[in-house]
Amino acid sequence: MKEDQHRINRKITSPEVRLVGDNVEIGVYKTSQALAIADEQGLDLVEISPKASPPVCKVMDYKKFLYEQKKRDKALKSKATKVVVKEIRFGPNTDDHDYEFKKKHAEKFLKDGAKLKAFVFFKGRSIVFKEQGQILLLRLAQDLEEFGKVEQMPKLEGKRMIMFIAPKKVK
């Protein structure tokens, strides 16, 4: 089991502590006295601020406190947004019909709040058409202007030219 992040009960080493908590007279007590008060209530003495002088301790149910903390952390984690990245792949000589088809998909992805990674894949000697690939990606960026904004301009990485488009915030 990992070391507790708080010192509790007999693990508190300072000679006196500032005591807080429910049904407790707030003030500075000898550690032994504070432990007795916590014991009386059937609760734990938990050091919540060890750097203070004297350290601040609270009388509470430690297991319940840890449980509440875990629950809080889990709730925060579930609220964090997850970024989805959708990819659309073009060839350097993609014709208009295919382009329109893929553009419709790109539009849908951006409307759904996903990031878009559009790339032109150059096979074999088609790398000689890299200007065409860049023109294609810039045209896509222009066509999707109302749905998202370019996060990274077209950039050649190996045999692919990649561009990122982030969705615009929905009002």
C-alpha positions in Angstrom: 0.0 0.0 0.0 1.3 3.5 -0.8 2.3 5.9 1.9 -0.7 8.0 3.0 -0.4 11.6 1.8 -1.5 12.9 5.2 0.0 12.0 8.6 -2.8 10.8 10.9 -3.2 10.1 14.6 0.1 8.7 16.1 2.1 9.6 13.0 1.9 13.3 13.8 5.2 14.3 15.3 5.0 17.9 16.3 4.6 18.7 20.0 1.5 20.9 19.5 -1.1 21.4 16.7 -3.7 23.9 15.7 -7.0 22.0 15.8 -10.0 22.5 13.5 -13.0 20.5 12.6 -16.7 20.0 13.4 -17.7 19.9 17.1 -14.2 21.0 18.1 -13.1 24.1 20.0 -10.7 25.7 17.5 -7.3 26.5 19.0 -3.7 25.3 19.7 -3.5 22.0 21.7 -0.8 19.6 22.7 -0.7 16.7 20.2 -1.7 14.2 23.0 -4.7 16.4 23.9 -5.8 16.7 20.3 -5.5 12.9 19.9 -7.7 12.4 23.0 -10.4 14.8 21.5 -10.4 12.9 18.2 -10.5 9.6 20.1 -13.5 10.7 22.1 -15.4 11.3 19.0 -14.3 8.1 17.4 -12.6 10.0 14.6 -9.0 10.5 13.3 -6.7 13.4 13.8 -5.4 14.3 10.3 -2.6 16.7 9.5 -4.0 18.9 6.7 -1.3 21.6 6.6 2.0 20.3 7.9 4.0 23.4 6.8 2.0 25.8 9.1 3.4 26.7 12.5 2.0 24.9 14.5 0.7 22.3 11.9 -3.0 22.4 11.3 -4.9 19.2 12.1 -8.5 18.4 11.6 -10.7 15.9 13.4 -12.5 13.8 10.8 -13.2 10.3 9.5 -10.0 9.7 7.4 -11.4 6.9 5.3 -14.5 8.9 4.4 -12.3 11.9 3.6 -10.2 9.8 1.2 -13.4 8.4 -0.4 -14.8 11.9 -0.9 -11.5 13.1 -2.4 -11.4 10.1 -4.8 -15.0 10.9 -5.9 -14.1 14.6 -6.4 -11.0 13.7 -8.5 -13.0 11.2 -10.6 -15.7 13.9 -11.3 -13.1 16.4 -12.4 -11.5 13.8 -14.6 -14.8 13.0 -16.3 -15.4 16.6 -17.0 -12.1 17.0 -18.8 -12.7 17.2 -22.6 -11.2 14.5 -24.8 -9.9 15.7 -28.2 -10.9 13.5 -31.1 -8.7 13.8 -34.2 -10.3 12.7 -37.5 -8.1 12.1 -40.6 -8.9 12.8 -44.2 -6.4 11.6 -46.8 -6.0 12.9 -50.3 -3.8 12.0 -53.2 -1.9 14.9 -55.0 -4.2 14.5 -58.0 -7.6 14.0 -56.2 -10.4 14.9 -58.7 -13.2 17.3 -57.9 -15.9 14.7 -57.1 -13.7 12.9 -54.5 -12.6 16.3 -53.1 -16.2 17.4 -52.6 -17.1 14.1 -51.0 -14.2 14.3 -48.6 -14.9 17.9 -47.9 -18.5 17.0 -46.8 -17.0 14.5 -44.3 -14.5 17.1 -43.0 -17.4 19.6 -42.5 -19.3 17.0 -40.5 -16.2 16.2 -38.3 -15.6 19.9 -37.5 -19.3 20.4 -36.7 -19.1 17.4 -34.3 -16.2 19.2 -32.6 -13.4 16.9 -33.7 -10.1 18.2 -34.9 -9.3 17.5 -38.5 -6.0 16.2 -39.8 -6.0 16.5 -43.6 -3.1 15.1 -45.5 -1.9 14.5 -49.0 0.0 11.3 -49.4 2.6 11.1 -52.1 3.4 7.7 -53.5 6.5 6.9 -55.4 7.4 9.8 -57.7 4.2 11.7 -57.1 6.3 13.9 -54.7 7.0 16.1 -57.8 3.4 17.3 -57.3 4.0 18.7 -53.9 2.8 22.2 -55.0 -0.5 20.6 -56.2 -0.8 18.9 -52.8 -0.3 22.2 -51.0 -2.8 24.0 -53.2 -5.3 21.2 -52.5 -4.9 21.6 -48.7 -5.1 25.4 -48.8 -8.3 25.1 -50.9 -9.8 22.8 -48.3 -8.8 25.2 -45.5 -10.5 28.0 -47.4 -13.7 25.9 -48.1 -13.9 25.0 -44.4 -13.2 28.5 -43.1 -16.7 28.9 -41.5 -16.4 25.6 -39.6 -12.9 25.6 -38.4 -9.6 27.5 -38.3 -6.2 26.3 -39.5 -4.1 25.2 -36.6 -1.1 24.2 -38.6 -0.4 25.2 -42.2 0.4 22.5 -44.7 3.8 21.0 -43.9 5.7 18.3 -45.6 6.7 15.4 -43.3 8.4 12.6 -45.3 5.9 11.5 -47.9 2.9 13.3 -46.5 1.9 16.9 -46.4 -0.1 17.5 -43.3 -2.5 20.3 -42.2 -4.5 20.5 -38.9 -7.8 22.3 -38.7 -9.5 22.9 -35.3 -13.2 23.3 -35.0 -14.6 26.8 -34.3 -16.4 27.2 -30.9 -20.1 26.9 -31.3 -22.0 30.0 -29.9 
